[in-house]
């Protein structure tokens, strides 16, 4: 699946964070967006690990954007939140578990690989700025 609830929550959070003039904590964000705090905290930490957010410690701590929204792609967000790049079809990544014994024996494998490349290009071309301005 391309976009899971985690990615949806990440996009909503990034939009909220970008509009804030000060760092926002996971609890405040959870309350504002009605997202379970523990789930959201994991999403925010993953975004921070991939340098999309900065996690500031202390009494006035919280999360802020590390990059301009024009410099963050949907590909980056999905990969950070999901822990891997978005895959339309698992078999384009996991050829060793293919029931047809890999791409050499699969008649639709070339199509699937080509389709995945087009999806990757689209995800790389969409910035957070594009998404939030629609």
C-alpha positions in Angstrom: 0.0 0.0 0.0 1.4 3.4 -0.9 -0.2 5.7 1.6 -1.0 4.3 5.0 -2.6 6.0 8.0 0.9 6.7 9.3 1.8 8.7 6.2 -1.6 10.5 6.4 -0.9 11.5 10.0 2.6 12.6 9.1 1.3 14.9 6.4 -1.3 16.4 8.8 1.4 16.9 11.4 3.8 18.5 9.0 1.1 20.9 7.9 0.3 21.8 11.6 4.0 22.2 12.5 4.8 24.4 9.5 2.0 26.8 10.5 3.3 27.1 14.1 5.6 29.9 15.2 7.1 27.7 18.0 8.0 24.1 18.5 5.1 21.8 19.1 5.2 18.7 21.3 3.7 15.3 20.4 1.0 15.7 23.1 -0.1 19.1 21.9 -0.1 17.8 18.3 -1.9 14.7 19.3 -4.7 16.7 21.0 -5.0 19.2 18.1 -5.2 16.5 15.4 -7.0 13.8 17.4 -4.3 11.2 16.7 -3.2 8.6 19.3 -0.1 10.1 21.1 2.0 7.0 21.1 1.5 6.4 17.4 2.1 10.0 16.6 5.3 10.1 18.7 6.7 7.3 16.7 5.9 9.0 13.4 7.5 12.3 14.6 10.6 10.5 15.7 10.9 8.8 12.4 10.6 12.1 10.6 13.3 13.5 12.9 15.6 10.6 12.2 15.4 11.3 8.5 16.1 15.0 9.1 12.7 16.2 8.1 12.0 17.5 11.6 14.1 18.7 14.4 13.3 17.5 17.9 14.0 20.2 20.5 14.4 19.2 24.1 13.4 21.1 27.2 10.4 23.1 28.6 9.9 24.9 25.3 10.8 21.9 23.2 8.9 20.1 20.5 9.1 19.6 16.8 10.0 22.1 14.1 10.7 21.6 10.4 14.3 21.1 9.5 13.9 21.8 5.8 11.9 24.1 3.7 8.6 22.5 2.6 9.7 22.8 -1.0 12.7 20.5 -0.2 10.8 17.7 1.3 9.3 15.2 -1.1 6.4 12.7 -0.6 9.0 10.0 -1.3 11.0 11.2 1.7 8.0 11.3 3.9 6.7 7.9 3.0 10.2 6.3 3.3 10.7 7.9 6.8 7.3 7.0 8.2 7.0 3.5 6.6 10.6 2.5 7.1 11.0 1.8 3.4 10.2 3.4 0.1 6.6 3.1 -1.1 6.0 -0.1 -3.0 2.9 -0.5 -5.1 3.5 -4.2 -5.5 5.7 -6.1 -2.9 7.0 -8.4 -5.6 8.9 -5.6 -7.3 11.0 -5.5 -4.1 10.9 -9.1 -2.9 11.7 -11.1 -6.0 13.1 -13.9 -3.8 9.6 -14.6 -2.4 7.9 -14.4 -5.8 5.6 -17.4 -6.4 6.8 -17.4 -10.0 10.5 -17.8 -8.9 11.5 -14.3 -9.7 11.2 -11.8 -12.6 12.8 -14.2 -15.2 9.7 -16.4 -14.9 7.0 -13.7 -14.4 5.3 -12.4 -17.5 4.1 -9.2 -15.7 7.3 -8.4 -13.9 8.6 -5.9 -16.5 5.3 -4.0 -16.3 5.4 -4.0 -12.5 9.0 -2.7 -12.4 8.2 0.0 -14.9 5.0 1.0 -13.0 7.0 1.2 -9.8 9.6 3.5 -11.4 6.8 5.8 -12.6 5.3 5.9 -9.1 8.8 6.6 -7.6 9.3 9.5 -10.0 5.9 10.9 -9.1 6.6 10.7 -5.4 10.0 12.3 -5.9 8.4 15.1 -7.9 5.8 16.0 -5.3 7.1 18.3 -2.6 5.4 19.0 0.7 4.8 22.5 -0.7 2.9 21.0 -3.6 0.8 18.8 -1.4 -0.1 21.5 1.1 -0.9 24.1 -1.4 -3.5 22.0 -3.2 
